[in-house]
Amino acid sequence: MNKRIQQNVMIKGTKDGFMLHLDDSCSFSELLKELAAKLSENYQFQENDPVLSVKLHTGNRYLTPEQENQIKEVIHKQKKLTVSDVLCNVVTVEKANRWKEENQVTTLNKVVRSGQIIEVPGDLLLIGDVNPAGTVRAGGSIFIMGQLKGIAHAGFYGNNQAVIAASVMTPAQLRIADQINVAPDQKKGHEVKCAFMNDDEIIIDKLHVLRKYRPNFNRLEGGL
Protein backbone atom coordinates (compact mmCIF):
# COMPACT_ATOMS: atom_id res chain seq x y z
CA MET A 1 0.00 0.00 0.00
CA ASN A 2 1.43 3.36 -1.04
CA LYS A 3 1.84 5.91 1.72
CA ARG A 4 0.41 9.33 0.89
CA ILE A 5 3.13 11.97 0.94
CA GLN A 6 2.24 15.17 2.77
CA GLN A 7 2.70 18.26 0.61
CA ASN A 8 3.83 21.20 2.68
CA VAL A 9 3.90 23.65 -0.25
CA MET A 10 0.96 24.04 -2.63
CA ILE A 11 1.25 26.22 -5.75
CA LYS A 12 -1.80 27.88 -7.29
CA GLY A 13 -1.64 30.11 -10.38
CA THR A 14 -3.03 33.67 -10.33
CA LYS A 15 -3.50 36.36 -12.97
CA ASP A 16 -0.14 38.02 -12.21
CA GLY A 17 1.87 35.05 -10.94
CA PHE A 18 1.02 32.47 -8.32
CA MET A 19 0.06 31.87 -4.70
CA LEU A 20 2.12 29.66 -2.40
CA HIS A 21 0.09 27.99 0.33
CA LEU A 22 2.51 26.97 3.08
CA ASP A 23 1.50 24.22 5.51
CA ASP A 24 1.27 25.45 9.09
CA SER A 25 1.77 22.10 10.86
CA CYS A 26 5.21 20.96 9.62
CA SER A 27 8.52 22.21 11.01
CA PHE A 28 9.90 25.42 9.56
CA SER A 29 13.07 23.64 8.34
CA GLU A 30 10.94 21.09 6.44
CA LEU A 31 8.95 23.92 4.90
CA LEU A 32 12.06 25.73 3.65
CA LYS A 33 13.53 22.53 2.22
CA GLU A 34 10.39 21.63 0.28
CA LEU A 35 9.87 25.21 -0.90
CA ALA A 36 13.37 25.37 -2.38
CA ALA A 37 12.97 21.98 -4.05
CA LYS A 38 9.59 22.76 -5.60
CA LEU A 39 10.63 26.15 -6.93
CA SER A 40 13.80 24.70 -8.43
CA GLU A 41 11.84 21.82 -9.97
CA ASN A 42 8.95 23.83 -11.39
CA TYR A 43 10.48 27.17 -12.36
CA GLN A 44 13.43 27.44 -14.74
CA PHE A 45 13.57 30.97 -16.15
CA GLN A 46 15.23 32.52 -19.16
CA GLU A 47 16.79 36.00 -19.16
CA ASN A 48 13.91 37.55 -21.12
CA ASP A 49 11.11 36.00 -19.05
CA PRO A 50 8.87 38.47 -17.17
CA VAL A 51 9.01 38.82 -13.39
CA LEU A 52 6.25 36.87 -11.64
CA SER A 53 4.49 38.09 -8.50
CA VAL A 54 4.35 35.62 -5.61
CA LYS A 55 1.84 35.81 -2.76
CA LEU A 56 2.44 33.75 0.36
CA HIS A 57 -0.32 32.33 2.54
CA THR A 58 1.01 30.90 5.79
CA GLY A 59 -2.32 29.75 7.25
CA ASN A 60 -2.19 29.60 11.04
CA ARG A 61 1.60 29.82 11.17
CA TYR A 62 2.95 33.11 12.51
CA LEU A 63 6.26 34.01 10.89
CA THR A 64 8.84 36.01 12.77
CA PRO A 65 10.54 38.75 10.69
CA GLU A 66 13.62 36.50 10.44
CA GLN A 67 11.57 33.52 9.18
CA GLU A 68 9.75 35.71 6.67
CA ASN A 69 13.10 36.94 5.33
CA GLN A 70 14.38 33.36 5.05
CA ILE A 71 11.37 32.38 2.93
CA LYS A 72 11.79 35.45 0.74
CA GLU A 73 15.48 34.63 0.22
CA VAL A 74 14.56 31.15 -1.05
CA ILE A 75 12.01 32.60 -3.46
CA HIS A 76 14.23 35.41 -4.69
CA LYS A 77 16.96 32.92 -5.61
CA GLN A 78 14.71 32.23 -8.59
CA LYS A 79 15.66 35.47 -10.33
CA LYS A 80 12.26 36.11 -11.91
CA LEU A 81 10.18 35.76 -8.74
CA THR A 82 9.30 38.54 -6.31
CA VAL A 83 7.16 38.38 -3.16
CA SER A 84 4.31 40.89 -3.37
CA ASP A 85 2.31 39.99 -0.27
CA VAL A 86 2.33 37.76 2.82
CA LEU A 87 -1.07 36.63 4.11
CA CYS A 88 -1.70 35.02 7.48
CA ASN A 89 -4.70 33.97 9.57
CA VAL A 90 -2.88 34.99 12.75
CA VAL A 91 -2.44 38.49 14.14
CA THR A 92 -0.25 39.54 17.04
CA VAL A 93 -1.74 40.97 20.22
CA GLU A 94 -0.18 44.32 19.28
CA LYS A 95 -1.88 44.34 15.87
CA ALA A 96 -5.19 43.23 17.37
CA ASN A 97 -5.09 46.02 19.95
CA ARG A 98 -4.17 48.57 17.26
CA TRP A 99 -7.07 47.38 15.08
CA LYS A 100 -9.44 47.66 18.05
CA GLU A 101 -8.27 51.21 18.82
CA GLU A 102 -8.57 52.31 15.19
CA ASN A 103 -12.15 51.03 15.02
CA GLN A 104 -13.35 52.65 18.24
CA VAL A 105 -15.38 55.85 18.29
CA THR A 106 -14.24 58.46 20.83
CA THR A 107 -17.03 60.89 21.76
CA LEU A 108 -16.11 64.30 23.17
CA ASN A 109 -18.42 67.10 24.26
CA LYS A 110 -16.30 70.25 24.19
CA VAL A 111 -15.06 73.23 22.23
CA VAL A 112 -11.58 72.88 20.74
CA ARG A 113 -10.06 76.30 21.27
CA SER A 114 -7.24 78.07 19.45
CA GLY A 115 -3.94 76.27 19.99
CA GLN A 116 -5.54 73.07 21.32
CA ILE A 117 -4.88 69.70 19.63
CA ILE A 118 -7.22 66.73 20.09
CA GLU A 119 -5.96 63.35 18.84
CA VAL A 120 -7.66 59.92 18.94
CA PRO A 121 -6.61 56.53 17.48
CA GLY A 122 -9.98 55.68 15.89
CA ASP A 123 -13.03 57.68 14.83
CA LEU A 124 -13.81 60.98 16.55
CA LEU A 125 -17.32 62.25 17.29
CA LEU A 126 -17.03 65.82 18.55
CA ILE A 127 -20.12 67.52 19.94
CA GLY A 128 -18.95 71.11 19.81
CA ASP A 129 -16.94 73.49 17.66
CA VAL A 130 -13.35 73.53 16.43
CA ASN A 131 -12.31 77.17 16.64
CA PRO A 132 -9.77 78.81 14.29
CA ALA A 133 -6.23 77.47 15.01
CA GLY A 134 -7.74 74.49 16.87
CA THR A 135 -6.82 71.03 15.56
CA VAL A 136 -8.52 67.62 15.62
CA ARG A 137 -6.78 64.45 14.42
CA ALA A 138 -8.11 60.91 14.11
CA GLY A 139 -6.81 57.59 12.87
CA GLY A 140 -10.26 57.07 11.38
CA SER A 141 -13.03 59.48 10.42
CA ILE A 142 -13.99 62.77 12.07
CA PHE A 143 -17.60 63.77 12.74
CA ILE A 144 -18.27 67.24 14.17
CA MET A 145 -21.71 68.22 15.43
CA GLY A 146 -20.86 71.89 15.37
CA GLN A 147 -18.66 74.30 13.44
CA LEU A 148 -15.33 73.29 11.97
CA LYS A 149 -13.26 76.47 11.63
CA GLY A 150 -9.80 75.09 12.42
CA ILE A 151 -7.81 72.10 11.16
CA ALA A 152 -9.10 68.54 10.79
CA HIS A 153 -6.84 65.59 9.89
CA ALA A 154 -8.60 62.25 9.38
CA GLY A 155 -6.88 58.94 8.60
CA PHE A 156 -3.52 60.13 9.95
CA TYR A 157 -2.17 56.55 10.04
CA GLY A 158 -2.64 56.47 6.26
CA ASN A 159 -6.33 55.53 5.98
CA ASN A 160 -7.47 57.26 2.79
CA GLN A 161 -11.01 55.92 3.23
CA ALA A 162 -11.55 58.19 6.24
CA VAL A 163 -14.17 60.96 6.07
CA ILE A 164 -14.50 64.40 7.64
CA ALA A 165 -18.05 65.64 8.25
CA ALA A 166 -19.37 68.69 10.07
CA SER A 167 -22.65 70.49 10.62
CA VAL A 168 -20.95 73.72 9.50
CA MET A 169 -17.68 73.30 7.62
CA THR A 170 -15.52 76.39 7.09
CA PRO A 171 -12.09 74.92 7.88
CA ALA A 172 -8.65 76.49 7.70
CA GLN A 173 -7.26 73.16 6.48
CA LEU A 174 -8.47 69.64 5.78
CA ARG A 175 -6.20 66.58 5.65
CA ILE A 176 -7.06 62.98 4.85
CA ALA A 177 -4.15 60.52 5.09
CA ASP A 178 -1.28 62.41 3.38
CA GLN A 179 -3.43 64.65 1.18
CA ILE A 180 -4.05 68.32 2.11
CA ASN A 181 -6.75 70.79 1.13
CA VAL A 182 -5.67 74.22 2.36
CA ALA A 183 -8.34 76.84 3.08
CA PRO A 184 -11.24 75.43 1.02
CA ASP A 185 -13.63 77.84 -0.68
CA GLN A 186 -15.49 79.59 2.13
CA LYS A 187 -18.31 80.99 -0.01
CA LYS A 188 -20.36 77.81 0.10
CA GLY A 189 -19.13 76.68 3.50
CA HIS A 190 -22.56 76.47 5.12
CA GLU A 191 -23.72 74.05 2.40
CA VAL A 192 -20.71 71.78 2.66
CA LYS A 193 -21.04 68.76 4.93
CA CYS A 194 -18.21 66.36 4.25
CA ALA A 195 -14.78 65.76 2.77
CA PHE A 196 -13.44 62.47 1.41
CA MET A 197 -10.76 61.10 -0.89
CA ASN A 198 -11.33 60.18 -4.53
CA ASP A 199 -8.47 59.45 -6.96
CA ASP A 200 -5.85 61.03 -4.65
CA GLU A 201 -7.90 64.23 -4.37
CA ILE A 202 -9.97 65.56 -1.47
CA ILE A 203 -13.58 66.10 -2.54
CA ILE A 204 -15.65 68.56 -0.49
CA ASP A 205 -19.41 68.43 -0.95
CA LYS A 206 -22.80 67.90 0.67
CA LEU A 207 -23.15 64.80 2.81
CA HIS A 208 -25.56 63.00 0.48
CA VAL A 209 -22.94 63.10 -2.32
CA LEU A 210 -20.75 60.79 -0.20
CA ARG A 211 -23.21 57.93 -0.82
CA LYS A 212 -22.42 58.07 -4.54
CA TYR A 213 -18.74 57.38 -3.88
CA ARG A 214 -19.10 55.27 -0.71
CA PRO A 215 -22.46 53.45 -0.94
CA ASN A 216 -21.62 51.26 2.06
CA PHE A 217 -20.52 54.11 4.32
CA ASN A 218 -23.14 54.71 7.02
CA ARG A 219 -21.26 55.50 10.22
CA LEU A 220 -22.95 58.36 12.11
CA GLU A 221 -24.34 59.90 8.92
CA GLY A 222 -27.80 60.36 10.37
CA GLY A 223 -26.54 62.44 13.25
CA LEU A 224 -25.12 65.36 11.29
C-alpha positions as CSV (number, residue, x, y, z in Angstrom):
1,M,0.0,0.0,0.0
2,N,1.4,3.4,-1.0
3,K,1.8,5.9,1.7
4,R,0.4,9.3,0.9
5,I,3.1,12.0,0.9
6,Q,2.2,15.2,2.8
7,Q,2.7,18.3,0.6
8,N,3.8,21.2,2.7
9,V,3.9,23.6,-0.2
10,M,1.0,24.0,-2.6
11,I,1.3,26.2,-5.7
12,K,-1.8,27.9,-7.3
13,G,-1.6,30.1,-10.4
14,T,-3.0,33.7,-10.3
15,K,-3.5,36.4,-13.0
16,D,-0.1,38.0,-12.2
17,G,1.9,35.1,-10.9
18,F,1.0,32.5,-8.3
19,M,0.1,31.9,-4.7
20,L,2.1,29.7,-2.4
21,H,0.1,28.0,0.3
22,L,2.5,27.0,3.1
23,D,1.5,24.2,5.5
24,D,1.3,25.5,9.1
25,S,1.8,22.1,10.9
26,C,5.2,21.0,9.6
27,S,8.5,22.2,11.0
28,F,9.9,25.4,9.6
29,S,13.1,23.6,8.3
30,E,10.9,21.1,6.4
31,L,9.0,23.9,4.9
32,L,12.1,25.7,3.6
33,K,13.5,22.5,2.2
34,E,10.4,21.6,0.3
35,L,9.9,25.2,-0.9
36,A,13.4,25.4,-2.4
37,A,13.0,22.0,-4.1
38,K,9.6,22.8,-5.6
39,L,10.6,26.2,-6.9
40,S,13.8,24.7,-8.4
41,E,11.8,21.8,-10.0
42,N,9.0,23.8,-11.4
43,Y,10.5,27.2,-12.4
44,Q,13.4,27.4,-14.7
45,F,13.6,31.0,-16.1
46,Q,15.2,32.5,-19.2
47,E,16.8,36.0,-19.2
48,N,13.9,37.6,-21.1
49,D,11.1,36.0,-19.0
50,P,8.9,38.5,-17.2
51,V,9.0,38.8,-13.4
52,L,6.3,36.9,-11.6
53,S,4.5,38.1,-8.5
54,V,4.4,35.6,-5.6
55,K,1.8,35.8,-2.8
56,L,2.4,33.7,0.4
57,H,-0.3,32.3,2.5
58,T,1.0,30.9,5.8
59,G,-2.3,29.8,7.2
60,N,-2.2,29.6,11.0
61,R,1.6,29.8,11.2
62,Y,2.9,33.1,12.5
63,L,6.3,34.0,10.9
64,T,8.8,36.0,12.8
65,P,10.5,38.8,10.7
66,E,13.6,36.5,10.4
67,Q,11.6,33.5,9.2
68,E,9.8,35.7,6.7
69,N,13.1,36.9,5.3
70,Q,14.4,33.4,5.0
71,I,11.4,32.4,2.9
72,K,11.8,35.4,0.7
73,E,15.5,34.6,0.2
74,V,14.6,31.1,-1.0
75,I,12.0,32.6,-3.5
76,H,14.2,35.4,-4.7
77,K,17.0,32.9,-5.6
78,Q,14.7,32.2,-8.6
79,K,15.7,35.5,-10.3
80,K,12.3,36.1,-11.9
81,L,10.2,35.8,-8.7
82,T,9.3,38.5,-6.3
83,V,7.2,38.4,-3.2
84,S,4.3,40.9,-3.4
85,D,2.3,40.0,-0.3
86,V,2.3,37.8,2.8
87,L,-1.1,36.6,4.1
88,C,-1.7,35.0,7.5
89,N,-4.7,34.0,9.6
90,V,-2.9,35.0,12.8
91,V,-2.4,38.5,14.1
92,T,-0.3,39.5,17.0
93,V,-1.7,41.0,20.2
94,E,-0.2,44.3,19.3
95,K,-1.9,44.3,15.9
96,A,-5.2,43.2,17.4
97,N,-5.1,46.0,19.9
98,R,-4.2,48.6,17.3
99,W,-7.1,47.4,15.1
100,K,-9.4,47.7,18.1
101,E,-8.3,51.2,18.8
102,E,-8.6,52.3,15.2
103,N,-12.2,51.0,15.0
104,Q,-13.4,52.6,18.2
105,V,-15.4,55.9,18.3
106,T,-14.2,58.5,20.8
107,T,-17.0,60.9,21.8
108,L,-16.1,64.3,23.2
109,N,-18.4,67.1,24.3
110,K,-16.3,70.2,24.2
111,V,-15.1,73.2,22.2
112,V,-11.6,72.9,20.7
113,R,-10.1,76.3,21.3
114,S,-7.2,78.1,19.5
115,G,-3.9,76.3,20.0
116,Q,-5.5,73.1,21.3
117,I,-4.9,69.7,19.6
118,I,-7.2,66.7,20.1
119,E,-6.0,63.3,18.8
120,V,-7.7,59.9,18.9
121,P,-6.6,56.5,17.5
122,G,-10.0,55.7,15.9
123,D,-13.0,57.7,14.8
124,L,-13.8,61.0,16.6
125,L,-17.3,62.3,17.3
126,L,-17.0,65.8,18.5
127,I,-20.1,67.5,19.9
128,G,-18.9,71.1,19.8
129,D,-16.9,73.5,17.7
130,V,-13.4,73.5,16.4
131,N,-12.3,77.2,16.6
132,P,-9.8,78.8,14.3
133,A,-6.2,77.5,15.0
134,G,-7.7,74.5,16.9
135,T,-6.8,71.0,15.6
136,V,-8.5,67.6,15.6
137,R,-6.8,64.5,14.4
138,A,-8.1,60.9,14.1
139,G,-6.8,57.6,12.9
140,G,-10.3,57.1,11.4
141,S,-13.0,59.5,10.4
142,I,-14.0,62.8,12.1
143,F,-17.6,63.8,12.7
144,I,-18.3,67.2,14.2
145,M,-21.7,68.2,15.4
146,G,-20.9,71.9,15.4
147,Q,-18.7,74.3,13.4
148,L,-15.3,73.3,12.0
149,K,-13.3,76.5,11.6
150,G,-9.8,75.1,12.4
151,I,-7.8,72.1,11.2
152,A,-9.1,68.5,10.8
153,H,-6.8,65.6,9.9
154,A,-8.6,62.2,9.4
155,G,-6.9,58.9,8.6
156,F,-3.5,60.1,9.9
157,Y,-2.2,56.5,10.0
158,G,-2.6,56.5,6.3
159,N,-6.3,55.5,6.0
160,N,-7.5,57.3,2.8
161,Q,-11.0,55.9,3.2
162,A,-11.5,58.2,6.2
163,V,-14.2,61.0,6.1
164,I,-14.5,64.4,7.6
165,A,-18.1,65.6,8.2
166,A,-19.4,68.7,10.1
167,S,-22.6,70.5,10.6
168,V,-20.9,73.7,9.5
169,M,-17.7,73.3,7.6
170,T,-15.5,76.4,7.1
171,P,-12.1,74.9,7.9
172,A,-8.7,76.5,7.7
173,Q,-7.3,73.2,6.5
174,L,-8.5,69.6,5.8
175,R,-6.2,66.6,5.6
176,I,-7.1,63.0,4.8
177,A,-4.2,60.5,5.1
178,D,-1.3,62.4,3.4
179,Q,-3.4,64.7,1.2
180,I,-4.1,68.3,2.1
181,N,-6.8,70.8,1.1
182,V,-5.7,74.2,2.4
183,A,-8.3,76.8,3.1
184,P,-11.2,75.4,1.0
185,D,-13.6,77.8,-0.7
186,Q,-15.5,79.6,2.1
187,K,-18.3,81.0,0.0
188,K,-20.4,77.8,0.1
189,G,-19.1,76.7,3.5
190,H,-22.6,76.5,5.1
191,E,-23.7,74.1,2.4
192,V,-20.7,71.8,2.7
193,K,-21.0,68.8,4.9
194,C,-18.2,66.4,4.3
195,A,-14.8,65.8,2.8
196,F,-13.4,62.5,1.4
197,M,-10.8,61.1,-0.9
198,N,-11.3,60.2,-4.5
199,D,-8.5,59.5,-7.0
200,D,-5.8,61.0,-4.7
201,E,-7.9,64.2,-4.4
202,I,-10.0,65.6,-1.5
203,I,-13.6,66.1,-2.5
204,I,-15.7,68.6,-0.5
205,D,-19.4,68.4,-1.0
206,K,-22.8,67.9,0.7
207,L,-23.2,64.8,2.8
208,H,-25.6,63.0,0.5
209,V,-22.9,63.1,-2.3
210,L,-20.8,60.8,-0.2
211,R,-23.2,57.9,-0.8
212,K,-22.4,58.1,-4.5
213,Y,-18.7,57.4,-3.9
214,R,-19.1,55.3,-0.7
215,P,-22.5,53.5,-0.9
216,N,-21.6,51.3,2.1
217,F,-20.5,54.1,4.3
218,N,-23.1,54.7,7.0
219,R,-21.3,55.5,10.2
220,L,-23.0,58.4,12.1
221,E,-24.3,59.9,8.9
222,G,-27.8,60.4,10.4
223,G,-26.5,62.4,13.3
224,L,-25.1,65.4,11.3
